Amino acid sequence: MLSREEREFVGVVRRFVDSEVKPVAHDLEAEDIYPEKLIEGMKELGIYGLAVPEPWGYGKVSAACYVLVTEELARGWMSLAGAMGGHTVVAKLILDYGTQEQKDKYLPRLATGELRATMALTEPGGGSDLQAMRTVARAEGGKYVVNGSKTWISNGRRAGLVALLCKTDPAAEPAHKGVSILLVEKGEGLTVSRDLHKLGYKGVETSELVFEDMHVPADALLGTAEGQGFAQMMRGLEVGRLQVAARALGVGRAALEDSLRYAQERESFGRPIWKHQSIGNYLANMATKLEAARQLTLFAAQRYDEGDRVDMEAGMAKLFASETAMEIALDAVRIHGGYGYSSEFDVERYFRDAPLMIVGEGTNEIQRNVIVKQLVGRNRVAR
């Protein structure tokens, strides 16, 4: 599925994770320290440009390669995958829907990581109901005046470009026809009000953004026409959900690898604990579920690469992989026993990180709604 160059790149990222990330992730996470050095390393490897083709970047990779790179990063520390996830979606949005001027302006700097990007979708009190948003961009004298607030914005402080989902026509019916995306650069009228404290996903900030009469130029509109933002973002979230599924694969894989090592080193009743049937069954189930989740995710990625609409497939991958990661993380705690509850071992971090993929990028309850609607739409019964 991957080209030789892509396989080699995944190997480079794997070695980066083993040599640079794993030795420091525990301490950085425990102290909730932003991983500046690791982010710079990711930039040097070209990870921020995975969605950017020539002539703006070094050449984009397949969705399958992107999934495997994300899995490797999350295997080392899930926060690193979060530090590049929304950035990649924004680059993909600009590549697919941006004007030539927008591509030339942003893609070269996004490819190197010189400019970091994030998405701003969720609002306080709005959750997954994006069409109920209250952030409004009012056209006025050749510009937009933006008012509203967004929450749960990864990299909200360090991102210099925000793909803002907002209403340019609040009176539109249905509501999604009045939604647009603005490419907003940090400036007067935009305040990062606070960072949210989280159970896991440490190191990388998750912030609230407040827009108060922020003036944004008219050419910040993604593309050339208002009212396209909801459809644009839904396509972008297909990549986002593949990315979240891949993060879950990484967390699950790390938990399995740690458990396999511990089960061979730890002895009870005179033999390694993996030889006890209950522990052996846990390991067998963990490995089987993880491989099933990986194959489902890669299938969705392949369909995406073929140009198909994959909101159902990406939703399935995100749903199954995230639930699987949570189950594997819990089983890892069981295998480690009391040590699994100790912050000295990484398994308790995996157990805190795994729930994010269940609720992030659209909760799994929303994923089930998306899946069943697509399922029925593709298999309609004639009446």
C-alpha positions as CSV (number, residue, x, y, z in Angstrom):
1,M,0.0,0.0,0.0
2,L,2.8,2.4,0.8
3,S,5.6,3.4,-1.6
4,R,9.2,2.6,-0.7
5,E,9.8,6.2,0.2
6,E,6.8,6.3,2.5
7,R,7.8,3.1,4.3
8,E,11.3,4.6,4.8
9,F,9.7,7.8,6.2
10,V,7.6,5.9,8.7
11,G,10.8,4.1,9.8
12,V,12.5,7.5,10.3
13,V,9.6,8.6,12.5
14,R,9.7,5.4,14.4
15,R,13.4,5.8,15.2
16,F,12.8,9.5,16.1
17,V,10.1,8.3,18.6
18,D,12.3,5.6,20.1
19,S,15.4,7.8,20.4
20,E,14.0,11.3,21.1
21,V,10.4,11.0,22.4
22,K,10.2,7.9,24.6
23,P,13.1,8.9,26.9
24,V,11.6,12.3,27.8
25,A,7.8,11.9,27.4
26,H,7.1,10.7,30.9
27,D,8.7,13.7,32.6
28,L,7.4,16.2,30.1
29,E,3.9,14.9,30.5
30,A,4.1,14.7,34.3
31,E,5.2,18.4,34.5
32,D,2.8,19.4,31.7
33,I,5.7,21.0,29.7
34,Y,5.3,22.1,26.1
35,P,7.7,19.9,24.1
36,E,9.5,22.6,22.2
37,K,12.5,20.5,21.2
38,L,10.4,17.6,20.0
39,I,8.2,20.0,17.9
40,E,11.3,21.4,16.3
41,G,12.4,17.8,15.6
42,M,9.0,17.1,13.9
43,K,9.5,20.2,11.8
44,E,12.9,19.1,10.7
45,L,11.6,15.7,9.7
46,G,8.9,17.3,7.5
47,I,5.9,16.0,9.6
48,Y,4.1,19.4,9.4
49,G,4.1,19.2,5.6
50,L,2.7,15.7,5.1
51,A,-0.4,17.2,3.3
52,V,1.4,19.8,1.2
53,P,2.5,18.8,-2.3
54,E,5.0,20.5,-4.6
55,P,5.6,23.3,-5.4
56,W,4.6,24.5,-1.9
57,G,6.2,21.6,0.0
58,Y,8.3,18.5,-0.4
59,G,5.4,16.4,-1.6
60,K,2.4,15.1,0.3
61,V,2.1,11.5,1.4
62,S,-0.8,9.1,1.1
63,A,-3.5,9.0,3.8
64,A,-2.2,5.5,4.7
65,C,1.3,6.9,5.3
66,Y,-0.2,9.8,7.3
67,V,-2.1,7.3,9.5
68,L,1.1,5.2,10.2
69,V,3.2,8.3,11.0
70,T,0.5,9.5,13.4
71,E,0.4,6.1,15.1
72,E,4.2,6.2,15.6
73,L,4.0,9.7,17.2
74,A,1.1,8.7,19.5
75,R,3.0,5.5,20.4
76,G,5.7,7.8,21.9
77,W,3.4,10.4,23.3
78,M,-0.1,11.1,22.1
79,S,0.2,14.8,22.6
80,L,2.7,15.0,19.8
81,A,0.2,13.6,17.4
82,G,-2.3,16.2,18.6
83,A,0.3,19.0,18.0
84,M,0.1,18.2,14.2
85,G,-3.4,16.9,13.7
86,G,-5.5,20.1,13.2
87,H,-2.5,21.7,11.4
88,T,-2.7,19.0,8.7
89,V,-6.5,19.4,8.4
90,V,-6.1,23.1,7.8
91,A,-3.4,22.6,5.2
92,K,-5.6,20.1,3.4
93,L,-8.6,22.5,3.5
94,I,-6.5,25.2,1.9
95,L,-5.1,22.8,-0.7
96,D,-8.6,21.5,-1.6
97,Y,-10.6,24.7,-1.4
98,G,-8.3,27.7,-1.2
99,T,-7.7,30.3,-3.9
100,Q,-4.4,30.3,-5.6
101,E,-3.4,33.3,-3.5
102,Q,-4.3,31.5,-0.3
103,K,-2.3,28.4,-1.4
104,D,0.8,30.5,-2.3
105,K,0.5,32.6,0.9
106,Y,0.1,29.8,3.5
107,L,1.1,26.4,2.2
108,P,4.9,27.0,2.0
109,R,5.0,28.1,5.7
110,L,2.6,25.4,6.8
111,A,4.8,22.8,5.1
112,T,7.8,23.7,7.2
113,G,5.9,24.4,10.4
114,E,7.1,28.0,10.4
115,L,3.4,28.8,10.6
116,R,1.3,26.6,12.8
117,A,-2.4,26.2,12.1
118,T,-5.5,25.0,14.1
119,M,-9.2,24.6,13.6
120,A,-11.8,26.5,15.6
121,L,-15.1,24.6,15.5
122,T,-16.6,23.9,19.0
123,E,-18.3,26.5,21.1
124,P,-19.0,26.7,24.8
125,G,-22.4,25.0,25.3
126,G,-22.5,23.8,21.6
127,G,-20.5,20.6,21.7
128,S,-20.8,18.5,18.6
129,D,-23.8,20.5,17.2
130,L,-21.8,22.7,14.9
131,Q,-24.8,24.1,13.1
132,A,-25.9,25.7,16.4
133,M,-22.9,27.9,16.5
134,R,-23.2,31.6,17.5
135,T,-19.9,32.9,16.2
136,V,-20.8,35.4,13.4
137,A,-18.7,37.1,10.8
138,R,-20.6,40.2,9.5
139,A,-19.6,41.6,6.1
140,E,-18.8,45.3,6.5
141,G,-16.9,47.6,4.1
142,G,-14.7,45.0,2.4
143,K,-14.0,43.0,5.5
144,Y,-15.6,40.7,8.1
145,V,-16.3,41.7,11.7
146,V,-16.1,38.6,13.8
147,N,-17.8,38.1,17.2
148,G,-18.1,34.9,19.2
149,S,-16.1,32.3,21.1
150,K,-14.6,28.9,20.5
151,T,-13.4,26.2,22.9
152,W,-11.3,23.0,23.0
153,I,-8.8,24.5,20.5
154,S,-5.6,22.5,20.4
155,N,-2.5,24.6,20.0
156,G,-4.6,27.6,20.5
157,R,-1.8,29.8,21.8
158,R,1.0,28.7,19.5
159,A,-1.0,28.5,16.2
160,G,-0.6,31.6,14.1
161,L,-3.5,30.7,11.7
162,V,-7.0,29.7,12.7
163,A,-9.5,28.0,10.3
164,L,-12.6,29.6,11.9
165,L,-16.0,28.0,11.3
166,C,-18.5,30.7,11.6
167,K,-21.8,32.1,10.3
168,T,-21.6,34.6,7.5
169,D,-25.4,34.4,7.1
170,P,-27.1,33.8,10.4
171,A,-30.6,33.8,8.8
172,A,-29.9,31.1,6.3
173,E,-32.2,28.1,6.2
174,P,-31.1,25.4,6.6
175,A,-28.5,26.7,9.0
176,H,-25.5,25.0,7.4
177,K,-25.9,27.0,4.2
178,G,-24.9,30.1,6.1
179,V,-21.7,28.7,7.4
180,S,-18.2,29.7,6.1
181,I,-14.6,29.2,7.0
182,L,-12.4,32.2,7.5
183,L,-8.6,31.9,7.6
184,V,-7.9,34.1,10.6
185,E,-4.4,35.3,11.6
186,K,-3.8,36.3,15.2
187,G,-4.3,40.0,15.8
188,E,-6.3,42.6,17.5
189,G,-9.8,41.5,18.5
190,L,-8.7,37.8,19.1
191,T,-7.9,36.8,22.7
192,V,-6.8,33.4,23.9
193,S,-8.7,33.7,27.1
194,R,-7.6,30.6,29.0
195,D,-6.1,27.1,28.7
196,L,-8.2,24.2,29.8
197,H,-6.9,21.7,32.4
198,K,-7.3,18.1,31.2
199,L,-7.2,14.6,32.5
200,G,-4.6,13.7,29.9
201,Y,-3.3,15.1,26.6
202,K,-0.7,17.2,28.6
203,G,2.0,19.4,27.3
204,V,0.1,20.7,24.3
205,E,-2.3,23.5,25.2
206,T,-6.1,23.4,24.7
207,S,-7.5,26.8,24.8
208,E,-10.6,29.1,24.5
209,L,-10.6,31.8,21.9
210,V,-12.7,35.0,22.1
211,F,-13.5,37.2,19.1
212,E,-14.5,40.7,19.9
213,D,-15.2,42.9,16.8
214,M,-12.2,41.4,15.1
215,H,-11.7,42.8,11.6
216,V,-10.7,40.2,9.1
217,P,-10.1,41.0,5.4
218,A,-12.6,39.7,2.9
219,D,-10.1,37.6,1.2
220,A,-9.7,35.5,4.3
221,L,-12.8,33.6,3.2
222,L,-11.7,30.1,2.3
223,G,-12.4,29.8,-1.4
224,T,-14.5,32.2,-3.4
225,A,-18.1,31.8,-2.1
226,E,-19.8,32.1,1.3
227,G,-21.9,29.3,2.6
228,Q,-19.5,26.5,1.7
229,G,-17.8,26.1,5.0
230,F,-19.9,23.3,6.6
231,A,-19.4,21.0,3.6
232,Q,-15.7,22.0,3.4
233,M,-15.1,21.2,7.1
234,M,-17.0,17.9,6.9
235,R,-14.6,16.8,4.2
236,G,-11.7,18.0,6.2
237,L,-12.9,16.1,9.3
238,E,-12.6,12.9,7.4
239,V,-8.9,13.4,7.6
240,G,-9.3,14.6,11.2
241,R,-11.1,11.4,12.2
242,L,-8.5,9.2,10.5
243,Q,-5.9,11.1,12.5
244,V,-7.8,10.5,15.8
245,A,-8.2,6.8,14.9
246,A,-4.4,6.7,14.3
247,R,-3.7,8.4,17.6
248,A,-5.8,5.7,19.3
249,L,-3.8,3.0,17.5
250,G,-0.6,4.6,18.9
251,V,-1.9,4.7,22.4
252,G,-3.2,1.1,22.2
253,R,0.1,-0.1,20.7
254,A,2.1,1.5,23.4
255,A,-0.1,-0.1,26.1
256,L,0.2,-3.5,24.4
257,E,4.0,-3.2,24.0
258,D,4.5,-2.2,27.6
259,S,2.2,-5.1,28.7
260,L,4.0,-7.7,26.6
261,R,7.4,-6.6,28.1
262,Y,6.1,-6.5,31.7
263,A,4.3,-9.9,31.3
264,Q,7.6,-11.5,30.3
265,E,9.7,-9.8,33.0
266,R,7.2,-10.1,35.9
267,E,7.0,-13.5,37.6
268,S,4.4,-14.9,40.0
269,F,4.2,-18.4,41.4
270,G,7.5,-19.2,39.9
271,R,6.8,-18.3,36.2
272,P,6.3,-15.3,33.9
273,I,2.8,-14.0,34.3
274,W,2.0,-14.3,30.6
275,K,1.9,-18.0,31.1
276,H,-1.0,-17.6,33.5
277,Q,-4.1,-18.1,31.3
278,S,-5.9,-15.0,32.4
279,I,-3.0,-12.7,31.5
280,G,-2.3,-14.6,28.3
281,N,-5.9,-14.1,27.3
282,Y,-5.7,-10.4,27.9
283,L,-2.6,-10.1,25.7
284,A,-4.2,-12.2,22.9
285,N,-7.4,-10.1,22.9
286,M,-5.4,-6.8,23.0
287,A,-3.3,-7.7,20.0
288,T,-6.3,-9.0,18.0
289,K,-8.4,-5.9,18.7
290,L,-5.5,-3.6,17.9
291,E,-4.8,-5.2,14.5
292,A,-8.5,-5.2,13.6
293,A,-8.6,-1.4,14.4
294,R,-5.5,-0.8,12.3
295,Q,-6.8,-2.6,9.3
296,L,-10.1,-0.8,9.5
297,T,-8.3,2.5,9.7
298,L,-6.0,1.7,6.8
299,F,-9.0,0.6,4.8
300,A,-10.6,4.0,5.3
301,A,-7.4,5.7,4.4
302,Q,-7.1,3.7,1.2
303,R,-10.7,4.7,0.2
304,Y,-9.8,8.3,0.9
305,D,-6.7,8.1,-1.3
306,E,-9.0,6.7,-4.0
307,G,-11.0,9.9,-3.9
308,D,-14.1,8.3,-2.3
309,R,-16.3,10.0,0.3
310,V,-15.3,8.3,3.6
311,D,-17.3,9.9,6.3
312,M,-18.8,6.5,7.1
313,E,-15.5,4.6,6.9
314,A,-13.5,7.2,8.8
315,G,-16.3,7.3,11.4
316,M,-16.1,3.6,11.8
317,A,-12.3,3.7,12.1
318,K,-12.5,6.5,14.7
319,L,-15.3,4.7,16.7
320,F,-13.7,1.3,16.8
321,A,-10.1,2.4,17.2
322,S,-10.9,4.8,20.1
323,E,-13.0,2.2,22.0
324,T,-10.3,-0.4,21.4
325,A,-7.6,1.9,22.8
326,M,-9.6,2.5,25.9
327,E,-10.1,-1.3,26.4
328,I,-6.5,-2.0,25.8
329,A,-5.4,0.7,28.2
330,L,-7.6,-0.7,30.9
331,D,-6.3,-4.2,30.3
332,A,-2.7,-2.9,30.5
333,V,-3.5,-1.6,34.0
334,R,-4.9,-5.0,34.9
335,I,-1.8,-6.7,33.7
336,H,0.5,-4.4,35.6
337,G,-1.6,-4.8,38.7
338,G,-0.8,-2.1,41.4
339,Y,2.0,-0.8,39.2
340,G,-0.5,0.1,36.5
341,Y,-2.0,2.6,38.9
342,S,1.3,4.2,39.6
343,S,2.5,7.2,37.8
344,E,6.0,5.6,37.7
345,F,4.7,3.5,34.8
346,D,3.4,4.8,31.5
347,V,0.3,2.7,31.4
348,E,-1.6,5.1,33.7
349,R,-0.8,7.8,31.1
350,Y,-2.3,5.7,28.3
351,F,-5.4,5.2,30.4
352,R,-5.7,9.0,30.8
353,D,-5.0,9.8,27.2
354,A,-7.3,7.2,25.6
355,P,-10.6,8.8,26.5
356,L,-9.8,11.9,24.4
357,M,-10.2,9.9,21.2
358,I,-13.6,8.8,22.3
359,V,-14.9,12.3,22.7
360,G,-12.6,14.2,20.3
361,E,-13.3,15.1,16.7
362,G,-17.0,14.3,17.2
363,T,-18.0,12.1,20.1
364,N,-18.5,8.4,19.4
365,E,-22.2,8.9,19.9
366,I,-22.1,11.3,17.0
367,Q,-20.0,8.9,15.0
368,R,-22.7,6.3,15.3
369,N,-25.2,8.8,14.0
370,V,-23.0,9.5,11.0
371,I,-22.4,5.8,10.3
372,V,-26.1,4.8,10.4
373,K,-27.2,7.8,8.2
374,Q,-24.5,6.8,5.6
375,L,-25.4,3.2,5.9
376,V,-29.0,3.7,5.2
377,G,-28.2,6.3,2.5
378,R,-26.1,3.7,0.7
379,N,-28.6,0.9,1.1
380,R,-32.0,2.4,0.6
381,V,-35.0,0.1,0.3
382,A,-37.3,0.8,-2.7
383,R,-40.8,1.7,-1.7
